[in-house]
Amino acid sequence: MSGEGFDRVGAVNFKGVFLGMKNVLKVMEEQGWGTINNTASTLGLKPEHSVAA
């Protein structure tokens, strides 16, 4: 995998979660409540060679 490809995957996987939470917090503050539930892949516990990123 190229460095550019890794950066693209990171932008989606990490920055996407950050931006989603950042924006939903505004709505939660306005309405006075809310929850955030982030999920992750099971590949974090059991990696596979074909999905290195």
N, C-alpha and C positions, 0 to 999 in steps of 0.2 A: 504494500500500500504506500502510496506517495505521501509526502508531508501535507500536500494540499488536500488530499482525500481525508487524511486524519483530521485536519482542521475543520473540514466541512462536517464530518461526523460529530466532532466535539461541539461545533456551533449548534447543531440540532439537539444533541443529547444533553448538553449542559446549559448552554445559553438559552435554549428554548424553555427549559424548566424555570430558569431564573426569570426570564421575561414574563412567562405565564403567571408566576407567583406575584411578581411585582405589580402586574396590572390587575389581578384579581383582588389584591389587598386593598386597592382603592375602592372597589365595589363593596367589599366586606366592611370597611370602615364607614362608608356611607349608610349602609343598612344596619350596622351595629352588630353583625354576627356573620359567621361563616366558618367553613372548614376547608382545608387544603389536604388533598390526598394524592401524594406522588407515588407512582409505582415504578418498579424497575424490572428488568429482564432477569430471568433465572440464570442467564449466562454469567452474571456476576458471581454466582455460586459454583457453577459448573461450566467452565469455558469450553469452547469448541474451536478447533484449529482453523476451520473455514470462515470464521467470523472474527478475525484478529482485532479489528478496531474496537 
